[in-house]
Amino acid sequence: MRKQKKSGSVFRQLVGSYVLFSVLLVAGIYACLFGVLLSVGKGNIDTLAPYKMVDANGNVKDISNLKDMGGWIEKLDSDYRVQDVYGQKQDQPEVYTQEQIYEYLITDNIVETDSSASTYRGFMRTVKKDGETVYYLVKMPRDVMTLTHTYNVGNHGRWEKLIGSFILLFLLFFAANCFLMSSYLSRRIRKPLKAITEGMEQVIEHGVDQVRIDFKAQREFDEIRDNFNTMTARLEEEKREKRVNEMKKDRMLLELSHDIKTPVATIKSYANALEEGLVEREKLEECYRIIDQKAERVDVLVNEMFLLLKLDNPSYTFDKKEMDLCELMRSLCAFYYEEMERQGIEMHIDIPENAICAEIDRKEFARVIENLLENIVKYNQDGQGAWITVSEKAGKAKIIVLDDGQAIAEELIPILFDPFVRGDEARTSKGGTGLGLAIARKIVRKLDGDFTYCYAEGKNQFTIQLPVDNRP
């Protein structure tokens, strides 16, 4: 599964989009205002700035906008007497004192004075030409221009159209901005959501086999993508395991029916022969012995099968106690020592004197070791030795059981611990049930241990590892 480079989160994406939207919105407002001012100023915003209506040489520029707002310009001499008027003068004074000039220059819209300064706001431009000082006093109504130089055009019919144009222009810009931002967010968020939805639909319609989604998006969507792919991969693995387990179960039932059918058929045929008096008197004892032998095999098979099913039940627990594995192994090896000697198998034991303790169920764990030692007695027909070692390393007790008999077929090793798996004729001629190793591994795993097999250096090697109890 290919890993994607993770990008930013959805939260950061939304915050960033909001900031970008806000910036564009503010820019749009200023652009619309700028357009309106250009319209008001007939293409030149400078014509709306009072201080720029008169240049440094005393030349008066186009004041049509000033006239439209009810303003005018007065040219004053050095003694503040009116020499000339540009536009329509709306008040009476023809000469001013310095205090009166100051009243016009006050920025507050409310000025406590009896002069026209309470109604008109003034802007003074000083021009020095040919050694003479001339003043240009720009006057306009105080309710037209505020301190921030914002024009109040609500009282003039001409400006109402301009305000309407501004609102319309802003609404168009706002709609376009919303469309662009929604398209951007749709591409960044809806695309991964669509891919996730399509992946889920494929799972619903066709199952989980080979369903993977692949896209690059924000961190949260990347995590959903990776988790979805991990989920489908695990479901595929569980599906494969389920198929394998079903095949194992079918094979187990087939083997079980076969193993029970053969001795039962023998018992039935001998019982019928006895019932009909077809068995000679001198062969009666042999006939009863065979019936008992076959019944014993069925009993062993049923008991082992019952134990195997119990071990698969999670509620089935062992009676675990702290025990010395070294002492237990010595007693079990001693029990099989003479039997191996009769078979011509020399037992080599390497068990330390110090205790190696673990939490085990003595009865069930003894069954595991007995199965391995019995298999050596039964199946080691070509070899001459058995080696049993016990050791401890890294908090694990390790028990190794080896024999130099014929190796288990390589194709059987992957399924060696499955129920009813048997080796070649040499390893099955003594009539094993095929459940011993399956039971042994389940017991070891219920003790939180591990049970493995390998063939190395001419020997069959079974290795058991158990956690050691290091409590003082």
C-alpha positions as CSV (number, residue, x, y, z in Angstrom):
1,M,0.0,0.0,0.0
2,R,1.5,3.3,-1.2
3,K,1.9,5.9,1.5
4,Q,0.9,9.5,0.6
5,K,2.6,12.6,1.7
6,K,0.2,14.2,4.2
7,S,-0.9,17.8,3.7
8,G,-2.6,20.3,6.0
9,S,-5.7,19.6,8.0
10,V,-9.3,20.4,7.0
11,F,-9.4,22.9,9.9
12,R,-6.4,24.8,8.5
13,Q,-7.9,24.6,5.0
14,L,-11.2,26.2,6.2
15,V,-9.5,28.8,8.3
16,G,-7.2,29.7,5.3
17,S,-10.1,29.8,3.0
18,Y,-12.0,32.1,5.4
19,V,-9.0,34.4,5.6
20,L,-8.6,34.4,1.9
21,F,-12.3,35.1,1.4
22,S,-12.1,38.0,3.9
23,V,-9.1,39.5,2.2
24,L,-10.8,39.3,-1.2
25,L,-14.0,40.8,0.3
26,V,-12.2,43.7,1.8
27,A,-10.2,44.2,-1.4
28,G,-13.5,44.1,-3.3
29,I,-15.0,46.8,-1.0
30,Y,-12.1,49.1,-1.6
31,A,-12.1,48.4,-5.3
32,C,-15.8,49.3,-5.5
33,L,-15.3,52.4,-3.4
34,F,-12.4,53.3,-5.6
35,G,-14.5,52.9,-8.7
36,V,-17.3,55.1,-7.2
37,L,-14.8,57.8,-6.3
38,L,-13.3,57.7,-9.8
39,S,-16.8,58.1,-11.1
40,V,-17.5,61.0,-8.7
41,G,-14.2,62.6,-9.5
42,K,-14.6,62.1,-13.2
43,G,-11.7,59.8,-13.5
44,N,-9.4,61.7,-11.1
45,I,-9.6,61.2,-7.3
46,D,-7.4,64.2,-6.8
47,T,-10.3,66.4,-7.7
48,L,-12.0,65.3,-4.5
49,A,-9.1,66.2,-2.3
50,P,-9.5,69.8,-0.9
51,Y,-5.8,70.5,-0.6
52,K,-5.2,69.5,-4.2
53,M,-7.8,71.8,-5.8
54,V,-5.2,74.6,-5.8
55,D,-1.6,73.9,-6.9
56,A,1.6,75.4,-5.6
57,N,1.5,78.3,-8.1
58,G,-2.1,79.3,-7.1
59,N,-3.8,77.8,-10.1
60,V,-7.3,76.6,-9.3
61,K,-8.2,73.2,-10.8
62,D,-11.5,71.8,-11.9
63,I,-13.9,72.5,-8.9
64,S,-17.1,71.1,-10.5
65,N,-17.2,68.3,-7.8
66,L,-16.8,70.9,-5.1
67,K,-19.6,73.0,-6.6
68,D,-21.8,69.9,-6.7
69,M,-21.2,69.4,-3.0
70,G,-22.2,73.1,-2.3
71,G,-18.6,74.3,-1.8
72,W,-16.4,77.1,-3.2
73,I,-12.9,78.6,-3.0
74,E,-12.0,82.1,-1.7
75,K,-8.8,83.8,-2.6
76,L,-7.5,85.9,0.4
77,D,-4.7,88.4,0.7
78,S,-2.3,88.6,3.5
79,D,-4.8,90.4,5.7
80,Y,-7.4,87.7,5.1
81,R,-9.6,89.9,2.8
82,V,-11.5,88.2,0.0
83,Q,-10.0,89.1,-3.4
84,D,-11.7,86.5,-5.6
85,V,-14.3,83.7,-5.4
86,Y,-14.3,80.5,-7.4
87,G,-17.8,79.0,-7.4
88,Q,-20.9,80.3,-5.7
89,K,-20.2,81.9,-2.3
90,Q,-22.8,80.7,0.2
91,D,-21.9,83.0,3.2
92,Q,-21.5,86.7,3.9
93,P,-17.9,87.4,5.3
94,E,-15.6,89.4,3.1
95,V,-12.8,89.7,5.6
96,Y,-11.6,87.4,8.4
97,T,-9.7,87.6,11.5
98,Q,-7.1,84.9,12.4
99,E,-9.5,83.6,15.1
100,Q,-12.2,83.2,12.5
101,I,-9.9,81.4,10.1
102,Y,-9.0,79.0,12.9
103,E,-12.8,78.3,13.5
104,Y,-13.2,77.2,9.8
105,L,-10.2,74.9,10.2
106,I,-11.6,73.1,13.2
107,T,-12.4,69.5,12.2
108,D,-15.4,68.9,14.5
109,N,-18.7,69.1,12.8
110,I,-20.1,71.0,15.8
111,V,-18.4,74.4,16.2
112,E,-19.6,76.9,18.9
113,T,-19.5,80.2,16.9
114,D,-21.9,82.8,15.5
115,S,-20.0,82.8,12.2
116,S,-20.6,80.6,9.1
117,A,-17.8,78.4,10.5
118,S,-20.6,76.5,12.3
119,T,-22.0,75.5,8.9
120,Y,-18.9,75.4,6.6
121,R,-15.6,73.6,7.0
122,G,-12.5,75.3,5.7
123,F,-9.2,74.0,4.2
124,M,-6.4,76.6,3.8
125,R,-3.8,76.5,1.1
126,T,-0.9,79.1,1.3
127,V,0.8,80.2,-1.8
128,K,3.8,82.5,-2.0
129,K,4.3,84.2,-5.4
130,D,6.5,87.2,-6.3
131,G,7.2,87.9,-2.6
132,E,3.4,88.1,-1.8
133,T,1.5,85.7,0.4
134,V,-1.9,84.6,-0.9
135,Y,-4.3,82.3,0.9
136,Y,-6.9,80.0,-0.8
137,L,-9.7,79.0,1.6
138,V,-11.7,76.0,0.4
139,K,-15.1,75.9,1.9
140,M,-17.7,73.1,1.9
141,P,-20.6,72.1,4.1
142,R,-19.6,70.3,7.3
143,D,-22.3,67.7,6.8
144,V,-20.7,66.7,3.4
145,M,-17.2,65.8,4.6
146,T,-16.2,64.1,7.8
147,L,-12.9,64.0,9.6
148,T,-12.0,60.8,7.6
149,H,-12.6,62.6,4.3
150,T,-15.6,60.3,3.7
151,Y,-18.2,62.0,1.4
152,N,-21.8,62.0,2.7
153,V,-23.7,62.1,-0.5
154,G,-27.0,60.8,0.8
155,N,-28.7,64.2,0.5
156,H,-28.1,64.6,-3.2
157,G,-30.1,62.9,-5.9
158,R,-27.0,62.4,-8.1
159,W,-25.2,60.5,-5.4
160,E,-28.1,58.1,-4.7
161,K,-27.4,56.6,-8.2
162,L,-23.8,56.3,-7.4
163,I,-24.5,54.6,-4.1
164,G,-26.9,52.2,-5.9
165,S,-24.1,51.5,-8.4
166,F,-21.7,50.8,-5.6
167,I,-24.1,48.4,-3.9
168,L,-24.8,46.6,-7.2
169,L,-21.1,46.4,-8.0
170,F,-20.3,45.1,-4.5
171,L,-23.1,42.5,-4.7
172,L,-21.7,41.2,-8.1
173,F,-18.2,41.0,-6.7
174,F,-19.5,39.3,-3.5
175,A,-21.4,36.7,-5.6
176,A,-18.4,36.0,-7.8
177,N,-16.2,35.7,-4.7
178,C,-18.6,33.2,-3.1
179,F,-18.7,31.2,-6.3
180,L,-15.0,31.0,-6.6
181,M,-14.5,30.1,-2.9
182,S,-17.2,27.4,-3.0
183,S,-15.7,26.0,-6.2
184,Y,-12.3,25.9,-4.5
185,L,-13.6,24.2,-1.3
186,S,-15.6,21.8,-3.4
187,R,-12.6,20.7,-5.3
188,R,-10.5,20.4,-2.1
189,I,-13.1,18.6,0.1
190,R,-15.8,17.1,-2.1
191,K,-13.3,15.2,-4.3
192,P,-11.8,13.1,-1.4
193,L,-15.3,12.6,0.0
194,K,-16.5,11.3,-3.4
195,A,-13.5,8.9,-3.5
196,I,-14.3,7.6,0.0
197,T,-18.0,7.1,-0.9
198,E,-17.2,5.3,-4.1
199,G,-14.8,3.0,-2.2
200,M,-17.5,2.1,0.3
201,E,-20.0,1.5,-2.5
202,Q,-17.5,-0.9,-4.1
203,V,-17.2,-2.8,-0.8
204,I,-21.0,-3.0,-0.5
205,E,-21.5,-4.2,-4.0
206,H,-18.5,-6.4,-4.7
207,G,-16.9,-7.1,-1.3
208,V,-13.5,-6.0,0.0
209,D,-11.2,-7.8,-2.5
210,Q,-8.7,-5.4,-3.9
211,V,-10.8,-2.3,-3.0
212,R,-8.4,0.6,-2.4
213,I,-8.8,4.3,-2.6
214,D,-6.1,6.7,-3.7
215,F,-6.1,10.5,-3.5
216,K,-4.2,13.3,-2.0
217,A,-6.0,15.7,0.4
218,Q,-5.9,17.2,3.8
219,R,-4.5,15.3,6.8
220,E,-7.8,14.1,8.1
221,F,-8.8,12.8,4.7
222,D,-5.4,11.2,4.3
223,E,-5.9,9.4,7.7
224,I,-9.4,8.2,6.6
225,R,-7.9,6.9,3.3
226,D,-5.1,5.1,5.0
227,N,-7.5,3.6,7.7
228,F,-9.9,2.6,4.9
229,N,-7.2,0.8,3.0
230,T,-5.9,-0.9,6.2
231,M,-9.4,-2.0,7.0
232,T,-10.0,-3.5,3.6
233,A,-6.6,-5.2,3.7
234,R,-7.4,-6.7,7.1
235,L,-10.9,-7.8,6.0
236,E,-9.3,-9.5,3.0
237,E,-6.8,-11.3,5.2
238,E,-9.6,-12.4,7.6
239,K,-11.6,-13.6,4.6
240,R,-8.7,-15.6,3.4
241,E,-8.1,-17.0,6.9
242,K,-11.8,-17.9,7.1
243,R,-11.6,-19.8,3.8
244,V,-8.5,-21.6,5.1
245,N,-10.2,-22.4,8.4
246,E,-13.2,-23.7,6.6
247,M,-11.0,-26.0,4.4
248,K,-9.2,-27.2,7.6
249,K,-12.5,-27.8,9.3
250,D,-13.9,-29.8,6.3
251,R,-10.7,-31.8,6.1
252,M,-10.8,-32.4,9.9
253,L,-14.4,-33.7,9.7
254,L,-13.5,-35.9,6.7
255,E,-10.5,-37.3,8.5
256,L,-12.5,-37.8,11.7
257,S,-15.2,-39.6,10.0
258,H,-12.7,-41.8,8.2
259,D,-10.7,-42.6,11.4
260,I,-13.9,-43.5,13.3
261,K,-15.5,-45.4,10.4
262,T,-12.6,-47.8,10.0
263,P,-12.5,-49.2,13.6
264,V,-16.3,-49.0,13.9
265,A,-16.6,-51.1,10.8
266,T,-14.2,-53.6,12.2
267,I,-16.1,-53.8,15.5
268,K,-19.4,-54.2,13.7
269,S,-18.1,-57.0,11.4
270,Y,-16.6,-59.0,14.4
271,A,-19.8,-58.4,16.4
272,N,-21.9,-59.8,13.5
273,A,-19.6,-62.8,13.2
274,L,-19.9,-63.5,16.9
275,E,-23.6,-63.1,16.8
276,E,-24.0,-65.6,13.9
277,G,-21.5,-68.0,15.5
278,L,-19.0,-67.8,12.6
279,V,-16.0,-67.5,14.9
280,E,-14.2,-70.7,15.9
281,R,-13.9,-71.2,19.7
282,E,-10.1,-71.0,19.6
283,K,-10.2,-67.6,17.9
284,L,-12.8,-66.1,20.2
285,E,-10.1,-64.5,22.5
286,E,-8.4,-62.9,19.5
287,C,-11.7,-61.6,18.2
288,Y,-12.5,-60.0,21.6
289,R,-9.0,-58.5,21.7
290,I,-9.4,-56.9,18.3
291,I,-12.9,-55.5,19.3
292,D,-11.4,-54.0,22.5
293,Q,-8.4,-52.6,20.6
294,K,-10.6,-50.9,18.0
295,A,-13.0,-49.6,20.7
296,E,-10.0,-48.2,22.6
297,R,-8.8,-46.4,19.4
298,V,-12.3,-44.8,19.0
299,D,-12.3,-43.8,22.6
300,V,-8.8,-42.1,22.3
301,L,-9.8,-40.4,19.1
302,V,-13.1,-39.0,20.7
303,N,-11.3,-37.9,23.8
304,E,-8.6,-36.1,21.9
305,M,-11.1,-34.5,19.6
306,F,-13.1,-33.3,22.6
307,L,-9.9,-31.9,24.2
308,L,-9.1,-30.1,20.9
309,L,-12.5,-28.4,20.9
310,K,-12.2,-27.4,24.5
311,L,-8.9,-25.8,23.9
312,D,-10.5,-23.7,21.1
313,N,-13.1,-22.4,23.6
314,P,-11.9,-19.0,25.1
315,S,-13.7,-19.7,28.3
316,Y,-11.7,-22.9,28.9
317,T,-9.0,-22.1,31.4
318,F,-6.0,-24.0,32.9
319,D,-5.3,-24.6,36.5
320,K,-1.9,-22.8,36.4
321,K,0.6,-22.9,39.2
322,E,4.2,-21.9,39.5
323,M,6.3,-24.9,38.8
324,D,10.0,-25.8,38.2
325,L,10.3,-26.8,34.6
326,C,13.6,-28.5,35.2
327,E,12.2,-30.9,37.8
328,L,9.2,-31.7,35.6
329,M,11.3,-32.4,32.6
330,R,13.7,-34.7,34.6
331,S,10.7,-36.8,35.8
332,L,9.2,-37.1,32.3
333,C,12.5,-38.0,30.7
334,A,13.1,-40.6,33.4
335,F,9.7,-42.2,32.7
336,Y,10.6,-42.7,29.0
337,Y,14.3,-43.5,29.5
338,E,13.9,-47.3,29.6
339,E,11.4,-47.4,26.7
340,M,13.8,-45.5,24.5
341,E,16.6,-47.8,25.5
342,R,14.6,-50.8,24.4
343,Q,14.1,-49.1,21.0
344,G,17.8,-48.6,20.7
345,I,17.5,-44.8,21.2
346,E,20.1,-43.1,23.4
347,M,18.7,-40.2,25.4
348,H,20.9,-37.2,26.0
349,I,19.6,-34.8,28.7
350,D,20.9,-31.3,29.3
351,I,18.8,-29.8,32.2
352,P,20.4,-27.3,34.6
353,E,20.4,-27.9,38.4
354,N,18.9,-24.5,39.2
355,A,15.2,-24.0,39.0
356,I,13.5,-22.4,36.0
357,C,9.9,-21.6,37.1
358,A,6.9,-20.8,35.0
359,E,3.1,-20.6,35.5
360,I,1.8,-23.8,33.9
361,D,-0.9,-26.4,34.2
362,R,1.2,-29.5,35.1
363,K,-1.2,-32.0,33.6
364,E,-1.7,-30.3,30.3
365,F,2.0,-29.3,29.9
366,A,3.1,-32.8,30.7
367,R,0.8,-33.9,27.8
368,V,2.8,-31.8,25.4
369,I,6.2,-33.2,26.4
370,E,4.8,-36.8,26.5
371,N,3.5,-36.4,23.0
372,L,7.0,-35.4,21.8
373,L,8.7,-38.2,23.6
374,E,6.1,-40.8,22.5
375,N,6.6,-39.6,18.9
376,I,10.3,-40.3,19.2
377,V,9.7,-43.8,20.5
378,K,7.1,-44.5,17.7
379,Y,8.6,-42.9,14.7
380,N,12.4,-42.8,15.1
381,Q,13.1,-46.0,13.3
382,D,16.2,-44.9,11.4
383,G,17.9,-42.8,14.1
384,Q,19.7,-43.7,17.3
385,G,19.4,-40.7,19.6
386,A,17.2,-38.1,21.3
387,W,18.3,-34.9,22.8
388,I,16.4,-32.9,25.5
389,T,17.6,-29.5,26.7
390,V,16.2,-26.9,29.0
391,S,17.6,-23.3,29.3
392,E,16.6,-19.7,30.1
393,K,17.3,-16.6,28.2
394,A,15.8,-13.1,28.1
395,G,12.9,-13.9,30.3
396,K,12.0,-17.0,28.4
397,A,12.3,-20.7,29.2
398,K,13.4,-22.7,26.2
399,I,12.8,-26.5,25.9
400,I,14.2,-28.2,22.9
401,V,13.4,-31.8,21.9
402,L,15.4,-33.3,19.0
403,D,15.7,-36.7,17.4
404,D,17.8,-38.0,14.4
405,G,15.0,-39.9,12.8
406,Q,13.6,-39.3,9.3
407,A,12.7,-35.7,8.5
408,I,9.1,-34.7,8.2
409,A,8.1,-34.1,4.5
410,E,8.7,-30.5,3.6
411,E,5.2,-30.0,2.2
412,L,3.7,-31.0,5.5
413,I,5.7,-28.5,7.6
414,P,3.4,-25.5,7.1
415,I,0.4,-27.6,8.2
416,L,2.2,-29.8,10.7
417,F,0.3,-28.5,13.7
418,D,-3.1,-28.8,12.0
419,P,-5.5,-31.6,13.2
420,F,-5.2,-35.0,11.5
421,V,-1.9,-34.1,9.7
422,R,0.3,-37.2,9.5
423,G,3.7,-37.8,7.9
424,D,4.9,-40.6,5.7
425,E,4.3,-44.3,6.4
426,A,7.3,-44.6,8.7
427,R,5.8,-42.0,11.0
428,T,2.2,-43.3,10.9
429,S,2.6,-47.0,10.9
430,K,1.9,-47.2,14.6
431,G,-1.6,-45.7,14.2
432,G,-1.4,-42.1,15.5
433,T,-4.5,-40.0,15.6
434,G,-2.9,-37.0,14.0
435,L,-4.2,-34.7,16.8
436,G,-1.2,-34.8,19.2
437,L,0.8,-31.9,17.8
438,A,-2.3,-29.8,17.2
439,I,-3.3,-30.3,20.8
440,A,0.3,-29.6,22.0
441,R,0.5,-26.3,20.2
442,K,-2.9,-25.1,21.5
443,I,-1.8,-26.0,25.1
444,V,1.5,-24.1,24.7
445,R,-0.3,-21.1,23.3
446,K,-2.8,-21.1,26.1
447,L,0.2,-20.8,28.4
448,D,1.3,-17.7,26.5
449,G,4.1,-19.6,24.9
450,D,5.3,-20.6,21.4
451,F,5.8,-24.0,19.8
452,T,7.7,-24.5,16.6
453,Y,9.4,-27.1,14.4
454,C,12.4,-27.1,12.1
455,Y,14.8,-29.7,10.6
456,A,18.4,-28.7,11.2
457,E,21.8,-30.5,11.1
458,G,20.1,-33.8,10.4
459,K,17.7,-33.6,13.3
460,N,14.0,-32.9,13.9
461,Q,13.8,-30.0,16.3
462,F,10.7,-29.1,18.3
463,T,11.2,-25.9,20.4
464,I,8.9,-24.7,23.2
465,Q,9.3,-21.2,24.7
466,L,7.4,-20.1,27.8
467,P,7.5,-16.8,29.8
468,V,9.5,-17.3,33.0
469,D,8.1,-16.3,36.4
470,N,10.8,-14.1,37.9
471,R,9.0,-13.2,41.1
472,P,11.2,-13.5,44.2
